[in-house]
Amino acid sequence: MAARLPSIRVRWRRPRGLSNGLLAAWGLVLGSTAVCAAIVLGGDHPPFQVAPPAEAAASQPADFRVLPAAEREAMVETTADGLRLPKTSPSGWMPWIAHARRYAPDGPPARVGLLMINVGADEALMRRAIDELPDEVSLAFLPGTPDLGRWMARAREHGHESYLMLPVEDPAGTVERGIRPLEAAAEATENVRRLRVAMARGEGYVGFVVPGPGPFSQQEAVARPLLKEIADRGLALIEITPASGVSALYHLTVELGIGYARSSTVLDYKLADQGIGPNLDRLLEWTGESQLDRTPRHDFGVLQPGAQSIDAIVAWRKRVAAQNAVSLLPIIGHFECRDACMTRVRVQPAQLRP
């Protein structure tokens, strides 16, 4: 796994073929607002209930669900060789929902998210990202990070939703510590074994992040057994891609019922002398444009750990906090959940059913 940034251009528009009207799980379609409220807030809501008023939402904690120890352990499978792997619990909890950060759905309709990827290559920067970034910023850790479990627990304590980087082959990058990458030339069973090793490095994460286009994302035969493993274990998938159309991975997530999010808005690519701040502002401006006859816009930006990035996000968040023109949400607030995915969501425990 490379710690470098994939060569992806900054985008301010959602790729063609993924209209906002398809974002069914998170309240971006009026008919599924109840599902959004139930998943995100973890409470009981009748079908098609609108989002609760501000005063009611304010009483709900915008953090993580506190599950009984037995329920948390039921979402873990211990294999014969000692790996602790995520799984859907007998009562129906899927890790991608159980470990997602909650948020109030009644804020400004324009929604922005920030995902910092490849966290863990530099311990000092990892510590700064966890401790200093706004808690709405989601973090994607390299599975080869030493003592990853402790760092992910620290991130959760600071309110950050966590993901793992998918360890795909990258000939131009550095080899990740202790993790063999997924390779197009490897047998499917070997790739699944490698994926499970990466899965076992941490706990309490929502899913995997695919860092850029490559053989894994472009060859369905290679990706299918791996995405089936991800689906079977109740995890989600984020794809970072410059493509304007839908990918093979997207089609597989729809078929297999995987929660999915996608972005090509890389905020720290080719910065020149402008810095990250202007890119953050452009992201905010695009989502905030008037859309009287359409679903409100949303997007999330991706960036690498770096002192400049962390400083810019902290300053930007303070500057826009008082404007109340945009909702800064964890990445779970930008997920898509199509028919097969929604079928799986509806068999969650009672507190998640609309």
C-alpha positions as CSV (number, residue, x, y, z in Angstrom):
1,M,0.0,0.0,0.0
2,A,1.5,3.3,-1.0
3,A,1.3,6.3,1.2
4,R,1.4,8.6,-1.7
5,L,-1.7,10.4,-3.1
6,P,-3.3,8.9,-6.2
7,S,-3.1,11.2,-9.2
8,I,-6.7,12.3,-9.3
9,R,-7.9,15.7,-10.3
10,V,-10.0,17.9,-8.0
11,R,-13.7,17.6,-8.8
12,W,-16.6,19.8,-7.8
13,R,-19.4,17.7,-9.4
14,R,-20.7,14.3,-8.8
15,P,-19.8,11.7,-11.5
16,R,-22.4,11.0,-14.1
17,G,-24.5,8.0,-13.5
18,L,-24.6,8.5,-9.7
19,S,-27.4,11.0,-9.3
20,N,-28.2,12.3,-5.9
21,G,-31.7,10.8,-6.3
22,L,-30.2,7.4,-5.8
23,L,-28.8,8.1,-2.4
24,A,-31.6,6.3,-0.6
25,A,-30.2,5.4,2.8
26,W,-29.2,8.7,4.3
27,G,-32.1,11.0,4.0
28,L,-31.2,12.6,0.7
29,V,-34.4,11.2,-0.7
30,L,-37.5,12.2,1.2
31,G,-39.0,8.8,1.1
32,S,-36.1,7.4,3.1
33,T,-35.7,10.1,5.7
34,A,-37.0,7.6,8.3
35,V,-34.3,5.1,7.4
36,C,-31.7,7.9,7.8
37,A,-33.0,8.9,11.2
38,A,-33.2,5.3,12.4
39,I,-29.7,4.4,11.2
40,V,-27.9,7.6,12.2
41,L,-29.7,8.4,15.5
42,G,-30.4,4.8,16.6
43,G,-34.0,5.5,17.6
44,D,-37.4,4.2,16.7
45,H,-39.2,6.0,13.9
46,P,-42.4,5.2,12.0
47,P,-42.2,4.9,8.2
48,F,-41.7,8.1,6.3
49,Q,-41.4,10.3,9.3
50,V,-39.6,13.5,8.6
51,A,-36.4,14.5,10.4
52,P,-37.0,15.5,14.0
53,P,-37.0,19.2,14.9
54,A,-33.8,20.9,16.0
55,E,-34.6,20.8,19.7
56,A,-35.3,17.1,19.6
57,A,-32.1,16.3,17.5
58,A,-30.0,18.4,19.9
59,S,-30.8,15.9,22.7
60,Q,-29.4,13.0,20.6
61,P,-25.6,12.4,21.1
62,A,-23.7,13.0,17.8
63,D,-21.2,10.3,18.5
64,F,-21.2,6.5,18.5
65,R,-23.6,3.8,19.7
66,V,-22.7,2.2,23.0
67,L,-23.4,-1.5,22.5
68,P,-23.3,-4.1,25.2
69,A,-20.0,-6.0,25.4
70,A,-21.8,-9.2,24.4
71,E,-23.2,-7.6,21.3
72,R,-19.9,-6.1,20.3
73,E,-18.2,-9.5,20.7
74,A,-21.0,-11.1,18.6
75,M,-19.8,-8.9,15.7
76,V,-16.4,-10.6,15.8
77,E,-15.4,-14.1,14.4
78,T,-12.3,-15.7,15.8
79,T,-10.8,-18.0,13.2
80,A,-8.8,-21.2,13.8
81,D,-5.6,-19.3,13.1
82,G,-6.5,-16.6,15.7
83,L,-7.7,-13.8,13.4
84,R,-10.4,-11.6,14.8
85,L,-12.6,-10.7,11.9
86,P,-15.8,-8.5,11.7
87,K,-19.1,-10.2,11.0
88,T,-22.8,-9.5,11.1
89,S,-24.0,-10.5,14.6
90,P,-26.7,-13.2,15.1
91,S,-29.1,-10.4,16.1
92,G,-28.5,-8.6,12.8
93,W,-26.0,-5.8,13.6
94,M,-23.8,-5.1,10.6
95,P,-20.4,-3.5,11.5
96,W,-20.8,-0.7,8.9
97,I,-23.9,0.6,10.7
98,A,-23.0,-0.4,14.3
99,H,-19.6,1.4,14.1
100,A,-20.8,4.5,12.1
101,R,-20.8,7.8,13.8
102,R,-24.3,9.3,14.4
103,Y,-25.3,12.8,13.4
104,A,-28.4,14.9,13.5
105,P,-30.1,14.9,10.1
106,D,-31.8,18.3,10.5
107,G,-28.9,20.6,9.7
108,P,-28.4,22.7,6.5
109,P,-29.3,20.5,3.5
110,A,-25.9,21.2,1.8
111,R,-23.7,18.4,3.1
112,V,-19.9,18.3,3.1
113,G,-17.6,15.6,4.4
114,L,-13.8,15.2,4.8
115,L,-11.9,11.9,4.7
116,M,-8.2,11.8,5.5
117,I,-6.6,8.7,3.9
118,N,-3.4,6.7,4.5
119,V,-3.3,7.7,8.1
120,G,-0.5,5.8,10.0
121,A,2.5,6.2,7.7
122,D,3.8,8.9,10.0
123,E,3.0,8.6,13.7
124,A,3.4,12.2,14.6
125,L,1.0,13.3,11.8
126,M,-1.4,10.5,12.8
127,R,-1.4,11.7,16.4
128,R,-2.1,15.3,15.2
129,A,-4.9,14.1,12.9
130,I,-6.7,12.2,15.7
131,D,-6.2,14.9,18.3
132,E,-6.6,18.1,16.4
133,L,-9.0,17.6,13.5
134,P,-12.7,18.3,14.0
135,D,-14.4,15.1,15.1
136,E,-16.6,15.1,12.0
137,V,-13.5,14.3,9.9
138,S,-13.3,10.6,9.1
139,L,-10.0,8.8,9.1
140,A,-8.9,5.9,6.9
141,F,-5.9,4.0,8.4
142,L,-3.2,1.9,6.7
143,P,-3.8,-1.7,8.1
144,G,0.0,-2.1,8.5
145,T,0.1,0.7,11.1
146,P,2.0,-0.5,14.2
147,D,-0.4,-0.9,17.2
148,L,-3.3,0.0,15.0
149,G,-6.0,-1.2,17.4
150,R,-4.8,1.4,20.0
151,W,-4.8,4.2,17.4
152,M,-8.2,3.4,16.2
153,A,-9.6,3.3,19.7
154,R,-8.0,6.7,20.3
155,A,-9.7,8.0,17.1
156,R,-13.0,6.8,18.3
157,E,-12.5,8.5,21.6
158,H,-12.0,11.7,19.7
159,G,-15.2,11.2,17.7
160,H,-13.6,10.2,14.4
161,E,-15.4,7.5,12.2
162,S,-12.7,5.0,11.1
163,Y,-12.0,3.0,7.9
164,L,-9.2,0.8,6.7
165,M,-7.3,1.4,3.4
166,L,-7.7,-1.6,1.1
167,P,-4.2,-3.0,0.6
168,V,-4.2,-3.1,-3.2
169,E,-1.1,-3.5,-5.3
170,D,0.7,-0.3,-6.2
171,P,4.0,-0.8,-8.0
172,A,4.8,2.9,-7.8
173,G,4.4,3.0,-4.1
174,T,6.0,1.7,-1.0
175,V,5.2,-1.8,0.5
176,E,3.1,-1.5,3.5
177,R,4.5,-2.9,6.7
178,G,3.5,-6.5,7.5
179,I,0.7,-6.5,4.9
180,R,0.8,-8.3,1.5
181,P,-1.2,-6.4,-1.1
182,L,-4.2,-7.8,-3.1
183,E,-2.9,-8.7,-6.5
184,A,-4.7,-9.3,-9.8
185,A,-2.3,-12.2,-10.5
186,A,-2.9,-13.9,-7.2
187,E,-5.5,-16.7,-6.8
188,A,-8.8,-15.6,-5.4
189,T,-8.4,-17.7,-2.3
190,E,-5.0,-16.1,-1.6
191,N,-6.4,-12.6,-2.1
192,V,-9.2,-13.3,0.3
193,R,-6.7,-14.6,2.8
194,R,-4.7,-11.4,2.5
195,L,-7.9,-9.3,2.9
196,R,-8.7,-11.2,6.1
197,V,-5.2,-10.5,7.5
198,A,-5.8,-6.8,6.9
199,M,-9.3,-6.9,8.4
200,A,-7.9,-8.4,11.6
201,R,-5.5,-5.6,12.2
202,G,-8.2,-3.3,13.8
203,E,-11.7,-3.3,15.1
204,G,-14.6,-0.9,15.2
205,Y,-14.2,0.4,11.6
206,V,-17.0,1.0,9.0
207,G,-15.4,-0.5,6.0
208,F,-12.6,-0.2,3.4
209,V,-11.3,2.6,1.2
210,V,-10.1,1.8,-2.3
211,P,-7.4,4.5,-2.9
212,G,-7.5,4.8,-6.6
213,P,-8.1,3.0,-9.9
214,G,-6.1,-0.2,-10.6
215,P,-6.4,-3.9,-11.5
216,F,-8.6,-4.5,-8.5
217,S,-11.2,-1.9,-9.3
218,Q,-11.1,-2.4,-13.1
219,Q,-11.3,-6.3,-13.2
220,E,-14.6,-7.6,-12.0
221,A,-13.3,-11.2,-11.8
222,V,-10.6,-10.1,-9.4
223,A,-12.8,-7.8,-7.3
224,R,-15.9,-10.1,-7.0
225,P,-14.7,-12.6,-4.3
226,L,-13.1,-9.7,-2.3
227,L,-16.3,-7.6,-2.4
228,K,-18.3,-10.7,-1.5
229,E,-16.1,-11.1,1.6
230,I,-16.6,-7.5,2.5
231,A,-20.4,-7.8,2.0
232,D,-20.7,-11.1,3.9
233,R,-18.9,-9.4,6.9
234,G,-21.2,-6.4,6.9
235,L,-18.6,-3.8,5.9
236,A,-18.9,-0.9,3.6
237,L,-16.8,0.4,0.7
238,I,-15.5,3.8,-0.4
239,E,-14.0,4.3,-3.8
240,I,-11.7,7.2,-4.8
241,T,-11.7,7.5,-8.6
242,P,-11.5,10.2,-11.3
243,A,-13.8,8.3,-13.6
244,S,-17.0,10.1,-14.7
245,G,-19.0,7.0,-15.1
246,V,-19.8,4.1,-12.8
247,S,-17.2,1.5,-12.0
248,A,-17.1,-2.3,-11.8
249,L,-16.9,-1.9,-8.1
250,Y,-20.0,0.2,-8.0
251,H,-22.0,-2.4,-9.9
252,L,-20.8,-5.1,-7.5
253,T,-21.8,-3.1,-4.4
254,V,-25.3,-2.7,-5.8
255,E,-25.6,-6.4,-6.5
256,L,-24.1,-7.5,-3.2
257,G,-25.9,-5.0,-1.0
258,I,-22.8,-3.1,0.2
259,G,-23.1,0.5,1.5
260,Y,-21.1,2.6,-0.9
261,A,-19.6,6.1,-1.2
262,R,-17.5,7.6,-3.9
263,S,-15.4,10.8,-4.4
264,S,-12.9,12.2,-6.8
265,T,-12.6,15.5,-4.9
266,V,-8.9,15.3,-3.9
267,L,-8.3,18.5,-1.9
268,D,-4.5,18.5,-1.8
269,Y,-3.7,17.5,-5.4
270,K,-1.6,20.0,-7.3
271,L,-2.1,22.8,-4.7
272,A,0.5,25.1,-6.3
273,D,0.6,28.2,-4.0
274,Q,-3.1,28.3,-3.2
275,G,-3.2,25.9,-0.3
276,I,-6.0,23.6,0.8
277,G,-8.3,26.4,2.1
278,P,-9.5,27.6,-1.3
279,N,-10.3,24.0,-2.3
280,L,-12.3,23.6,0.8
281,D,-14.2,26.8,0.0
282,R,-14.9,25.6,-3.5
283,L,-16.3,22.4,-2.2
284,L,-18.5,24.3,0.2
285,E,-19.7,26.7,-2.5
286,W,-20.6,23.9,-4.9
287,T,-22.7,22.0,-2.3
288,G,-24.3,25.3,-1.2
289,E,-25.5,26.4,-4.7
290,S,-29.3,26.8,-5.0
291,Q,-31.0,23.7,-6.2
292,L,-34.7,24.6,-6.0
293,D,-36.0,21.7,-8.1
294,R,-33.4,19.1,-7.1
295,T,-32.1,17.2,-4.1
296,P,-29.6,19.3,-2.1
297,R,-26.0,18.8,-3.2
298,H,-23.5,16.9,-1.2
299,D,-19.9,15.8,-1.6
300,F,-16.9,14.8,0.5
301,G,-13.3,15.7,-0.1
302,V,-10.2,13.4,0.3
303,L,-6.7,14.4,1.4
304,Q,-3.5,13.0,2.9
305,P,-2.1,13.5,6.4
306,G,0.1,16.5,6.5
307,A,0.8,19.5,8.8
308,Q,-0.5,21.9,6.2
309,S,-3.7,19.9,5.7
310,I,-4.5,19.6,9.4
311,D,-3.9,23.3,10.0
312,A,-6.0,24.3,7.0
313,I,-9.0,22.1,8.1
314,V,-8.9,23.4,11.6
315,A,-8.8,27.0,10.5
316,W,-11.5,26.4,7.9
317,R,-13.8,24.7,10.3
318,K,-13.6,27.6,12.8
319,R,-14.3,30.1,10.0
320,V,-17.4,28.4,8.6
321,A,-18.9,27.1,11.9
322,A,-20.8,30.4,12.5
323,Q,-22.2,30.6,9.0
324,N,-24.6,27.6,9.4
325,A,-24.8,27.2,5.6
326,V,-23.5,23.7,5.3
327,S,-23.6,20.5,7.4
328,L,-20.1,18.9,8.0
329,L,-20.9,15.2,8.3
330,P,-18.9,12.1,8.8
331,I,-18.5,10.1,5.6
332,I,-21.4,7.8,6.6
333,G,-23.6,10.8,5.8
334,H,-22.6,10.5,2.1
335,F,-23.3,6.8,1.6
336,E,-25.5,5.3,-1.0
337,C,-27.6,2.2,-0.2
338,R,-29.5,0.7,-3.1
339,D,-32.2,-2.0,-3.1
340,A,-30.2,-5.1,-2.0
341,C,-28.4,-2.9,0.6
342,M,-31.7,-1.6,1.9
343,T,-33.1,-5.1,2.2
344,R,-30.1,-5.9,4.5
345,V,-30.6,-2.7,6.5
346,R,-34.3,-3.5,7.2
347,V,-33.3,-6.8,9.0
348,Q,-31.2,-4.9,11.5
349,P,-32.2,-4.9,15.2
350,A,-35.5,-3.2,16.0
351,Q,-33.9,0.2,16.9
352,L,-32.6,0.5,13.4
353,R,-35.8,-0.4,11.5
354,P,-37.9,2.5,10.2
